[in-house]
Amino acid sequence: MNMTEEQKRIKELFAQQMQTDYCCSGWQLNSTENEYTIRELKGGRRRFKKDDAILKVLCMNGKCIFSGREEILEECRTTFKDLNGAWMSQYKYLYWLDDLLLEHKYFLEDLHHYYLPLGKELLSEEEMNALSGEYEVQWYEGEEIERFRDDERFIHAYSFLPNAPDVLGVAVLKNGEILGMAGASADSDVMWQIGIDVMSESKGMNLGPFITILLKREILKRGKVPYYGTVESHIQSQKVAVKAGFLPYWAELNSAPLPEDTEDSI
């Protein structure tokens, strides 16, 4: 299948973002071997709640890029020298990584896999129009999002992180009641991450894919790259991503310092 110009643009911007986030060159990103880079907090990187990880790992195209502090990278070279990165999420490798991190008083905080809008939307325009006719669609931007702070219904749509501000949201309503919400955080100047929440009584009605598609299209219009993240066990979230035209593209592992009370016990 030939790539469209939009898909080429998305892939190019993604590659640039990963080079910034993982302090690597283009050839390191595209090589077939695992790579190891000294992590720096570069301008233009994606910004998250915790930015002081001793190690981050990017998994894509059957390889890993380990980006971290110098004291841990040599251990990674030894431990994972024969690793095919496609299998990094297997428990034994995660166990080895967590064990290595614990020696430095860190732990493996999370493993997410991420999607880019490179697939075909599985809701037709007729279905999109039907949903638009049946439900009210409401957009929120900037300060308008503040009304949802501390609203536990929308903890995935909006994160309210100062370094990755929530910039855009869309809700679907019926009789004035919000049935689902999708929000985008500006994790960097280039990539905006989508999160969604659908009320339990509205699940199975295609509202998740519907609002995700609406938000994705608007983000693309603004020249940004929308992306979607979830975890391996959240099958329903994965289905929403695929229905909305997202395809799995990469995975990331992040570390975090051990809580102080845990440090005292090791």
N, C-alpha and C positions, 0 to 999 in steps of 0.2 A: 504494500500500500504506500503510495506517495504521500509524503508529509505536506500539509498545507503551510503557507507562510506563517500563519499564526502558531502552529505547532513548532516550527523551527525557532520562532522567536521565544516561545516558552522554554524550550530546551536550552537555548543559548543563555537566557537569563538565569535559568536554574543552575547551569554549569558555572556561571560567574559567581552566583551566590555561594555555592558549595566551595569554590576556591577561596573565597573570603572566610567562610565559616570554619573551614578545616585547614587553612593556612597551607594550601597546596597549589601546585601549578596545574595547568591544563593537561600536561602529559601525565602527571601523577594521578589526576582524576580519571583519565582514560586508560591507564596502564592495566595490564592483566594481573599484576602482582599486588600483594598487600603493601601499603605505604605507611610511613611513620613520620609525623611532622610535629615540630614544636608548636604548641598552641599559643597564639597571641590573640588578644581581644582587639581585633581590627575594626576600624570604622566601616560601617556598612554591613556588619554581620547581623544575622537575626538575633534579636534580643529576647531573652526569656527571664523568668522569675529568678533563677539562680544562674549566675554567669561565671562562677569561680570553679568550675569542674576541673578536677585534676586530669580527667580523660573524657573524650568524646569519641565515638566510633561511628563512622559512616559505612553502610553496607549497600553496595549496588554493583550490578554487572559481575557478580561472582567474586568480588574482592572487597576488602575493608581498608579504610583509611583510619588509622589510629592517630588521633591528634591530642597531645597532652603535654604535661610537664616532662622535662628531660629525664627525671629520676624514675619515671614509670615506663617510658617508651622502650628502653632496652629489655625490660622484663617482658613486655608485650612481644617484642621481636622473637624472644626465645620461646615463649609459651605458645604463640600462634603462627610460628614460621611456616607450618605445613597446612594451615587452615584454608579451606575453600570458603570464602566469605558468604557464599550462598547459604551455608549451614550455621552461621554465627548464632542464630536464635535457638539452636538445640541446647537442651538443658546443660549438658556437660561443659559446653563452651562458656555458657553464662555462669556456671558454677566456678569454673577456673578464673574467669574475669573478676567475679565478685570476691573470690578468695584473694586474688592479687590486690584488689582495691583495699580490702580490709587491712592489709599490711601497712597501708598508708593512711589508715583511719578514714577511708572513704567507703562508699558502698554503691552498688549498681542500682540507681534510682528508678530508671524506667527504660523500656524498649517500645518504641513506636514505629509503625511503618506508615509511609506517606504516599499520597496520590497527587498526580498532576492531571489537568484537564486535557487529556490526549485521546479520550475515547468518544464513542458515540452515545449521545443521550438516549436513554431507553424509554423516556416519556415522549410521545409524539407531540407535534404542535397542536393537534386536535385535543389531546389530553391536557396539555398546558392551558389552552384556551378554555376548556371546560372547567378546570379548577379555578382559573381566574374569574370565571363567571359565577361560580358557586360560592366563592369565599372572597372576603375583602383582603386586599394586600396593603400593608402599611410599611413604609420605609422610615428608618431612623438614622440620623447621622450626627456625628460630633456630640455636642452637649445633650442632644435629645436622648442619647443612650443612657445618660446618667440616671434616668428615672428607674432603671432596672438594677441599679446597684443594690446588693443584698437581697435580691429576689431569687430565691433558691430554685425557682422553676427554670432559670436560664443560666445556670452555672457553666454550661459548656458553650453556649452562644457568646457569652461575654466573660472576660477574665479580669478586667479592670486592673491590668498591670501597668505601672507608670512607664516602663521602658518599651512596652508593646501595646500601645493604646488601641482600644476598640474604636474603629472608625466608621463602620457601616453595619446596618442590620436591616433585616426584613422579617415581618411577621405575617402570618395568615390568621384571619379572624372570622368568627361566625357569631352573629348577634352580639358583637362587641367584645367577645371573649377570645383571647389569644389561644390558638390551638397548636401553634408551632412557631419557632423563632430560629433564624440563622443569623450569626454575627461574624464579622471579620475583624481580626486584629492585625495591625500593621507591624508584623514581626521585623520587617526591614523596610527600606524604601522601595524594594522590588517585590517582595513576597508577602502576601496577605493570607493569613490562615483562617479557614472557615471552621466554625463550630456550630452544632445545631442541638436544639432541644424540642422534642415533640411530646405534647401531653399524652399521658397513657391512654386516655379515652379516644385519642385520634390516631393511634398507630394502626398501620395496615391500610391507610387511606391515600397513600402516595404523597402525603404532605411533606415528609422529610426530603425526598428527591425534588419535589416541586420548589420549595424555598431554597434548596441548595443550588438548583439550576438558576433560579432568579438572581441569587447573590453572585454566583460564578460569572454569569453573563455581564453583570454590572461592573464587577471588578476588572474583567477583561476590557470593557469599554474604557476604563480609566487607565489602561496601559500597565496594570499590575499583573502579577502572576498569582492566581488563587491556588491554594493547596489545602489538602484535607488530610488529617492524621487520625489514626485509631490504633487499637491494639489487636493482637492476633485472636483473642478470645471474643471480641465484640463483632460477631458475625453480622448482626443487623446493621451496624454502622458501616461495615464493608459493603453491604448490599446497597445502602443509600448512596455511597460514593460511586459505585459502578453505575447505578441507574442514572446518576446525575452527570455521567460522562467523564468520570475520573478513572484513571488506571493506576494500579500500584507501581511505584517507581523507585523508591529507596526506603531504607530503614536507618534508624539512629538509636544508639545507646548512650545514656548519659549517666554520669556519676555525681554524687553529692557527698559532702562531709557527714560523718556519723554524728548523730545527736550527742550532745555532751554527756548525757546520762549513760549512753551506750559506750562511749569512749572509756569511761571509768571501769567498765566491766570486762574489757578485752585485755 
